[in-house]
Amino acid sequence: MHESYIRYSAEEKETIVLSVKRSELSIVQALKCLGIPRLTFYNWYQKYATGGVNALRETPYRRQTTRVGAGIISLR
């Protein structure tokens, strides 16, 4: 089954990082309440710690090109 993903703005990510760190709950408990995966939070936290809110901005998705398509065509 396909899960839907929520895209957060850089400002929302910053608010989440700061709120979780300031929370009286443990990080795991706070993330569970928010429904945010631990790995996602720690990725955001690392980016925020090294580059602030600008580091949390989305980077454009780069599609990797491969030669698989050419190989499949040559099999026909």
C-alpha positions as CSV (number, residue, x, y, z in Angstrom):
1,M,0.0,0.0,0.0
2,H,1.3,3.5,-0.9
3,E,1.8,5.9,2.0
4,S,1.3,9.6,1.5
5,Y,4.1,11.9,2.4
6,I,3.8,15.4,3.8
7,R,6.1,18.0,2.5
8,Y,7.1,20.5,5.2
9,S,8.5,24.0,4.5
10,A,11.9,24.9,5.9
11,E,10.1,27.1,8.5
12,E,7.9,24.2,9.5
13,K,10.9,21.9,9.8
14,E,12.7,24.5,12.0
15,T,9.6,24.8,14.2
16,I,9.4,21.0,14.6
17,V,13.2,20.7,15.4
18,L,13.1,23.4,18.0
19,S,9.8,22.2,19.5
20,V,11.0,18.6,19.8
21,K,14.3,19.7,21.4
22,R,12.5,22.0,23.9
23,S,9.8,19.5,24.7
24,E,9.5,17.9,28.1
25,L,8.8,14.6,26.4
26,S,11.6,12.5,25.1
27,I,12.5,12.9,21.5
28,V,11.0,9.5,20.6
29,Q,7.7,10.4,22.4
30,A,7.5,13.8,20.8
31,L,8.1,12.4,17.3
32,K,5.5,9.7,17.9
33,C,3.0,12.4,18.8
34,L,3.8,14.4,15.7
35,G,4.0,11.3,13.4
36,I,7.5,12.1,12.2
37,P,10.0,9.3,11.6
38,R,13.0,9.5,13.8
39,L,15.4,9.3,10.9
40,T,13.6,12.2,9.2
41,F,13.9,14.3,12.4
42,Y,17.6,13.6,12.8
43,N,18.3,14.5,9.2
44,W,16.5,17.8,9.7
45,Y,18.3,18.3,13.0
46,Q,21.7,17.7,11.5
47,K,21.0,20.1,8.6
48,Y,19.6,22.8,11.0
49,A,22.6,22.4,13.3
50,T,25.1,23.0,10.5
51,G,23.3,25.5,8.3
52,G,20.2,26.9,10.0
53,V,16.9,27.3,8.3
54,N,18.5,27.7,4.8
55,A,19.9,24.2,5.1
56,L,16.4,22.8,5.5
57,R,15.2,24.2,2.2
58,E,14.4,21.5,-0.4
59,T,17.1,20.8,-2.9
60,P,16.0,20.1,-6.4
61,Y,15.6,16.4,-7.2
62,R,18.2,15.3,-9.6
63,R,17.3,12.3,-11.6
64,Q,20.2,9.9,-12.1
65,T,20.6,8.7,-15.7
66,T,21.6,5.2,-16.3
67,R,22.3,3.1,-19.3
68,V,19.7,0.5,-18.4
69,G,17.2,1.9,-21.0
70,A,19.8,1.6,-23.8
71,G,20.6,-2.0,-22.7
72,I,16.9,-2.9,-22.7
73,I,16.4,-1.5,-26.2
74,S,19.4,-3.4,-27.5
75,L,17.8,-6.7,-26.2
76,R,14.7,-6.2,-28.5
